[in-house]
Amino acid sequence: MCAQLVIRSLTVAASFVVVIPAAVAAQLISLKTVPVAAGDQFLIAPSEKMGMGGVFIAVDDTLHDPFVNPATGSRLSGAQVFVAPTFYGISNEAGNARSLPVGALFRSSRWFGGVSATLQQLEAGEEFFAVPWFGPELDVLPPDALSRGSATNMYATILGGALLPGDFTVGGSVSLADLDAVDGVEHLYAMSTDIQQSGHAEDFRLGMTKSFGAGRMLEAVALYNRFDMQHDVTYVDWILVDSVTWQWQQQTRVETNLDKTRTWGAHLSYQQPVGTEGWRVGGILTFNRKDHPKIPNYELVNIPRDPGHSTAFDIGIGIARAAGATTFGLDLVYEPATSETWAEAAEDTTTASGTPIPAGGKTVENSFSFSNAIVSAGAAHRIGPVELQAGVQVRAYDYHLDQWDNIAETARRQDEDWMEWTPTWGLRLLLNGIEIRYMGRVTTGTGRPGVAWTGVVAERAMDAGLANDIVVAPSAPLTLQDATVLTHQVSVSVPIR
């Protein structure tokens, strides 16, 4: 029972929130209740400043910003094409991916726009399901199954806008993704032998900028993001058919889980120079409202969580200084959020005291209160045609969970916190108008979730409405194997004359 309570406490309120085309802070806020090393799957847009620890509040990134706020495409100069191959790998053979984004950006005297497309190969990590008490280890994974180890994702973005009288610019963008897999999902189904993912995502943005002169700039973005995935999860159950001779029979079952999130968001930012020594200050305010029509019933957090909703904010300040060949930036972001999820009874149910819960009534209620923080700092220094970049980003996750089991008529509380450290480095080189960039970063403090092996036969953690199959599964608390995510991106921009 203790093991089940530990597993229950780690309910994923918002499992994977897709940000298209890049995982950018202060636009689409991602909620995490487990430190899953999911990799940089959605890092598919080129960047000039990402090697500086990801600072963005008071530091402009001319190449990357149009994919975040399409109205900032007005800062482009002329037209250019780009290619930005990106690679990442997760330690302990926990998975890797290769992406090839290509695109073009342009600006005329009044109009600006761009397109990009990305083809991505995602490879799952090594997985092995063993049953040691039956003698030799038994591998139940399909041998050499190509679909098991590799998936193909495709992304596309189109953006455009115009410069208006009064130093206004407006712009819009549409991003689409066809997803065969989302990294890390396979590790949240602890006892599965095969997972087939399929789905799509859409991201719609409307942006605006207003210049007040003297370097003062206001930006605004409104967005709607829709994420839909289906997980067809295969399990192998072992049923005891003869308790005298201890004969077991293998049965295969497939469970379908849906992962759906709808996000409405708004973002405001403002920056201006301070003094005459190259200093700039800025601030951001972001709001996200997330509706979760369906959250997957992960094996590791085995509670049927039907609907739910979340509210999240980003409140941040940033400072930067450009002094000759050197640029420095520092961001401080506070990220409060709340999330409410619950399970609904599939049929009429009775509580421990005999009180009826009608079909559709709440059987389990989860209330999360998040108090997260992000600190980013970085610097860049130019030496002739070469610019060197270095920085670090630290994310602190802290949440409090209140959970009510309306069937058992019990309540519990739990606090969880962890930190993720991401050192970054970069290099920019300008050769005859062609710009070549390299960015690298490594994230620590995350891992791959699992369960501890005890070598005994145990029942699955069960809740009302789930089948009471007896399976060969470990009886132990949730564990987390440390993992490091190492990412490299090389981008080349070529001007179109």
Summary of the structure (lengths in Angstrom):
residues: 497
radius of gyration: 24.5
end to end distance: 68.7
largest distance: 87.3
contacts: 1727
relative contact order: 0.19
helix: 6%
strand: 61%
